[in-house]
């Protein structure tokens, strides 16, 4: 699915199968993990608000997809990952973590069970190759075959309150469960699809996996399809949705996930962070039988003074950004207690929000801290995550 191109320095860049579609739409691009991906089409704010009020369409084809196939796949994943993947049903998805031996986070993942003995692991673009190599290594000795199929799968996400209606109205979808291609079955499956579930469908006769997870805080769907069919699917969704479907880039995706309190690898998650520090202790299944990579370190836990992730909310317009320092006071003698990992002026809430790692003693809800914003100490209160929850 990649369209290699050369930069001025001679470095090979990767391009999405939707690259021509984005360029025709006037997108601005940025390098992301070696990929040229759209960062915005019109304005970050317009794209952000579209997802909150109607729907936004995202190209996520840079993500990695690794397949495990065989009767030992579930056991291999239980050993390789922090969660109990053997417990999920066919058609179910589960968020999990790939840990190092010392408990640090190599990547956060979504795992789909797509068959009796078939699983698809979706990895972040920056870690896809590492995840594939780790899974191959950790699956050694289990009755499973590991295949990196990232180049054979494109991924389109439709997120927002209008997403389901747009999918229902888009022609070409069906479920290939026998003679013909039944659109009624597709609509019934879509209507009953629960959060973190998926089902096999078709689009214009070609296989597509329809999933319901998301990374924006809104309801939405992910569509996994062959790269050569992705442009047609993208255009069909846009033609059907009209003004309800706004192309959205990485910039708006970042502010959306920040408002929803969702971690981003390289910011809130890294090899230096244990899951419990990032509020992800629940993702680790210490009660599952047998060993898994990182278990001993997780059971030991972090140091007593290890920083923990908190939400920070401030007033005004001066937003904290990644790597800004956090203090326990505004005076020159105030102690540094942490560092911001992600921050922005929230488009939805209208005030600055940030996530930061701070000393445990400074993590109490309601505690007033101060963020150094370009030389000025800006007060910010410790608040619970997420900052935003969609209306019920």
C-alpha positions in Angstrom: 0.0 0.0 0.0 3.0 2.2 0.1 4.0 4.6 -2.7 7.7 5.3 -2.0 9.1 8.7 -2.9 12.4 10.3 -2.4 13.0 13.5 -0.4 15.7 16.0 -1.3 18.1 14.2 1.0 17.4 11.0 -0.8 15.5 9.4 2.1 12.7 7.1 1.1 9.3 8.3 2.3 6.1 6.3 2.5 2.8 7.5 1.1 -0.7 6.3 1.8 -2.8 4.7 -1.0 -5.0 7.8 -0.5 -2.1 10.2 -1.2 -3.6 11.4 -4.5 -7.0 11.9 -2.9 -5.5 14.1 -0.2 -3.4 16.2 -2.6 -6.5 16.8 -4.8 -8.3 18.0 -1.6 -5.5 20.5 -0.9 -4.1 18.8 2.2 -1.0 20.0 3.9 1.4 17.2 4.8 3.8 16.3 7.5 6.3 13.5 8.1 4.9 11.0 10.6 7.0 8.0 11.3 8.5 8.1 7.8 5.1 8.6 6.2 3.8 11.7 4.4 0.4 12.1 6.0 -2.2 14.9 5.9 -1.9 17.2 8.9 -4.8 19.4 7.9 -7.1 20.2 4.9 -8.7 23.5 5.9 -8.2 24.5 9.5 -7.5 22.5 12.6 -10.4 24.0 14.4 -12.9 23.3 11.6 -11.9 19.7 11.4 -12.0 19.3 15.2 -15.5 20.8 15.5 -16.7 18.7 12.5 -15.8 15.5 14.4 -17.6 16.8 17.6 -20.7 17.9 15.7 -21.1 15.8 12.5 -18.3 13.6 11.4 -14.7 13.6 10.2 -12.9 11.1 7.9 -9.3 10.2 8.7 -6.7 8.2 6.7 -5.0 5.9 9.2 -3.3 3.7 6.6 0.1 4.3 8.2 -0.9 2.0 11.1 0.5 -1.5 11.2 -1.5 -4.7 11.0 0.1 -8.0 12.1 -1.8 -11.2 11.7 -1.5 -14.3 14.0 -3.0 -17.5 12.5 -3.1 -20.9 14.0 -4.4 -22.9 17.1 -1.7 -21.4 19.3 -2.4 -17.8 18.5 -4.4 -17.0 21.7 -1.8 -18.6 23.9 1.0 -16.7 22.1 -0.8 -13.4 22.5 -1.4 -14.1 26.2 2.3 -14.5 26.6 3.3 -11.7 24.3 0.9 -9.0 25.6 -0.2 -7.6 28.9 -3.9 -8.5 28.5 -5.8 -11.8 28.4 -6.5 -12.0 24.7 -7.6 -15.7 24.9 -10.8 -14.4 26.6 -12.1 -12.3 23.7 -14.7 -13.6 21.3 -14.8 -13.8 17.5 -15.7 -10.3 16.4 -14.4 -8.7 19.6 -11.5 -6.2 20.0 -9.4 -5.4 23.0 -6.9 -2.7 23.9 -3.6 -4.0 25.2 0.1 -3.3 25.7 3.3 -4.8 24.4 5.7 -4.6 27.4 9.4 -4.9 27.7 11.0 -7.2 30.2 11.4 -4.3 32.6 7.7 -3.4 32.3 8.2 -0.4 30.0 5.7 0.1 27.2 6.9 -0.8 23.8 3.6 0.0 22.2 -0.2 0.2 22.9 -2.3 -1.9 20.5 -5.8 -2.9 19.6 -6.2 -6.7 19.0 -9.2 -8.1 17.0 -10.2 -11.7 17.0 -11.3 -12.1 13.4 -11.7 -15.9 13.3 -11.5 -19.1 15.4 -7.7 -19.1 15.3 -7.0 -15.7 13.7 -6.1 -12.4 15.3 -5.2 -9.0 13.9 -2.9 -6.8 16.0 -3.1 -3.0 15.1 0.1 -1.2 16.0 1.1 2.5 15.9 2.9 3.5 12.8 6.2 4.5 14.6 6.4 1.0 16.2 4.8 -1.3 13.6 8.1 -3.0 12.5 9.2 -3.4 16.1 5.8 -4.9 17.1 6.0 -7.3 14.3 9.5 -8.5 15.2 8.6 -8.8 18.9 5.5 -10.8 18.1 7.4 -13.2 15.9 10.0 -13.6 18.6 7.5 -14.1 21.4 5.4 -16.5 19.3 8.3 -18.9 18.9 7.3 -22.2 20.3 3.6 -21.6 19.9 1.5 -23.1 17.1 0.9 -19.9 15.3 2.1 -18.1 12.2 2.9 -14.4 12.4 2.6 -12.2 9.3 3.1 -8.5 8.9 0.3 -7.5 6.5 0.6 -3.7 6.9 1.3 -3.2 3.2 -1.8 -5.1 2.2 -4.3 -3.2 4.4 -5.5 0.4 4.2 -7.5 2.0 7.1 -10.1 4.7 7.0 -11.8 6.0 10.2 -15.1 7.8 10.2 -15.7 9.5 13.6 -18.5 11.6 15.0 -22.2 11.6 15.8 -23.2 11.3 12.2 -20.8 8.4 11.4 -23.3 5.6 11.7 -25.9 7.4 9.6 -23.4 8.0 6.8 -22.4 4.4 6.8 -26.0 3.3 6.7 -26.7 5.5 3.7 -23.5 4.8 1.7 -24.3 2.4 -1.2 -22.1 -0.6 -2.0 -21.9 -2.2 1.5 -23.1 -5.7 2.1 -22.4 -9.0 3.8 -21.2 -11.9 1.7 -22.8 -14.8 3.5 -24.0 -16.7 0.5 -25.6 -16.0 -2.8 -25.8 -12.3 -3.5 -24.5 -9.5 -1.3 -27.1 -8.6 1.3 -27.2 -5.0 2.2 -30.0 -5.7 4.8 -27.6 -8.0 6.7 -25.0 -5.2 6.6 -27.4 -2.7 8.1 -28.5 -5.2 10.8 -24.9 -5.9 11.7 -24.1 -2.2 11.8 -27.1 -1.4 14.0 -26.2 -4.1 16.5 -22.4 -3.5 16.5 -21.3 -2.7 20.1 -18.2 -0.7 21.1 -15.0 -2.6 20.6 -16.6 -5.1 18.2 -16.1 -5.7 14.5 -17.7 -7.7 11.7 -16.7 -8.8 8.2 -18.5 -7.1 5.3 -18.0 -6.1 1.7 -17.8 -2.9 -0.2 -18.6 -3.1 -3.9 -17.8 -6.8 -3.6 -14.5 -6.5 -1.9 -13.8 -7.5 1.7 -13.9 -4.9 4.4 -13.6 -5.2 8.2 -16.0 -2.8 9.9 -14.9 -2.0 13.5 -16.2 0.3 16.2 -13.4 1.6 18.4 -12.0 5.1 17.9 -9.5 7.6 19.2 -11.4 10.9 19.3 -13.9 10.6 22.2 -16.7 10.3 19.7 -18.6 7.3 18.4 -17.1 6.1 15.1 -16.0 3.3 12.9 -12.8 1.9 11.3 -12.8 0.4 7.9 -10.0 -2.0 7.0 -9.8 -2.6 3.2 -7.4 -3.4 0.4 -5.2 -0.4 -0.6 -6.4 -0.3 -4.2 -10.1 0.0 -3.0 -9.4 2.6 -0.3 -9.8 5.7 -2.7 -13.2 4.5 -3.9 -14.4 3.9 -0.4 -13.2 7.3 0.8 -15.0 9.1 -2.1 -18.2 7.1 -1.6 -18.3 8.1 2.1 -17.7 11.7 1.2 -20.2 11.7 -1.7 -22.9 10.2 0.5 -22.2 12.3 3.6 -21.7 15.6 1.8 -21.1 18.4 4.3 -21.5 15.9 7.2 -18.2 14.2 6.3 -15.2 16.5 6.7 -11.6 15.3 5.8 -9.6 15.6 9.0 -5.8 15.5 9.5 -3.4 14.6 12.2 -3.6 18.0 13.9 -7.3 17.7 14.7 -6.9 14.1 15.7 -4.3 15.1 18.3 -6.6 17.7 19.9 -9.5 15.3 19.8 -7.6 12.5 21.5 -6.2 15.0 24.1 -9.6 16.2 25.1 -10.7 12.5 25.4 -7.7 11.8 27.7 -6.3 9.2 25.3 -2.5 8.6 25.5 -0.2 9.0 22.5 2.9 6.8 22.2 6.0 8.9 22.5 4.2 11.4 24.7 2.3 9.7 27.6 3.6 6.2 26.8 7.2 5.0 26.4 9.7 2.4 27.4 10.5 4.4 30.5 6.9 4.3 31.7 5.1 1.4 33.5 1.4 1.0 32.7 0.2 2.0 36.2 2.1 5.3 36.0 0.0 6.2 32.9 -3.3 5.1 34.5 -3.3 1.8 32.5 -2.8 -0.6 35.3 -6.3 -2.1 34.5 -5.0 -3.2 31.1 -2.5 -5.6 32.6 -4.1 -9.0 33.5 -2.0 -10.1 36.4 -4.7 -12.8 37.2 -4.2 -14.6 33.9 -2.5 -18.0 34.1 1.1 -18.4 33.0 3.9 -16.0 32.5 3.9 -13.0 30.1 6.7 -10.7 29.1 7.1 -8.0 31.8 5.1 -9.7 34.5 7.8 -9.7 37.1 8.5 -6.0 36.7 4.8 -5.2 36.8 4.3 -7.2 40.0 7.3 -5.3 41.6 5.8 -2.0 40.5 7.4 1.4 40.0 9.5 3.3 42.5 7.6 5.0 45.3 8.4 8.4 43.8 7.8 7.5 40.2 5.8 10.2 38.4 2.1 9.6 37.5 0.0 10.9 34.7 -2.6 13.6 35.5 -4.8 16.0 33.7 -4.3 19.8 34.1 -6.9 22.4 33.3 -6.2 26.1 33.2 -8.0 29.4 32.5 -7.3 32.0 29.8 -5.7 31.3 26.5 -2.1 30.4 27.3 -1.8 26.7 26.6 0.9 24.3 27.9 2.8 22.3 25.3 4.8 19.1 25.5 8.0 19.4 27.5 6.9 22.5 29.5 7.9 22.2 33.1 5.4 22.0 36.0 6.1 23.5 39.4 4.4 23.4 42.9 4.4 27.3 43.1 4.8 30.4 41.1 7.8 31.8 42.9 11.4 31.4 41.9 12.0 29.0 44.8 9.2 26.7 43.7 10.1 23.0 43.2 9.8 21.4 39.8 7.4 18.5 40.2 6.7 17.4 36.6 6.6 17.9 32.9 3.8 18.2 30.3 3.5 15.5 27.8 0.6 16.9 25.7 -1.2 20.2 25.8 -3.4 22.5 23.8 -6.2 25.1 24.0 -9.2 22.9 23.9 -11.4 23.7 20.9 -14.4 22.1 22.5 -14.0 23.4 26.1 -12.5 26.8 25.3 -9.7 26.6 27.9 -6.2 25.1 28.1 -5.9 21.4 28.9 -2.8 19.2 29.3 -1.6 15.9 30.4 1.6 15.8 32.5 3.7 13.4 34.6 4.0 14.8 38.1 5.4 13.5 41.4 2.8 11.5 43.3 2.7 14.1 46.1 1.5 16.6 43.5 -1.1 14.4 41.9 -4.0 15.1 44.2 -7.2 16.1 42.4 -7.8 19.8 42.8 -4.2 20.6 43.6 -3.0 23.9 42.1 0.2 23.6 40.1 2.0 26.0 37.8 3.1 25.4 34.3 6.0 27.4 32.9 4.6 28.8 29.6 7.4 30.5 27.9 8.7 32.1 31.1 5.4 32.8 32.8 4.0 30.5 35.5 0.4 29.8 34.6 -1.8 28.2 37.3 -3.4 24.9 36.4 -5.5 22.5 38.5 -5.1 18.8 38.7 -8.3 17.3 37.2 -9.6 13.8 36.4 -9.3 12.4 32.9 -10.9 12.6 30.4 -11.4 16.3 29.9 -14.3 15.7 27.6 -17.0 13.0 27.4 -19.5 12.9 24.6 -23.2 13.5 25.5 -25.0 10.3 26.4 
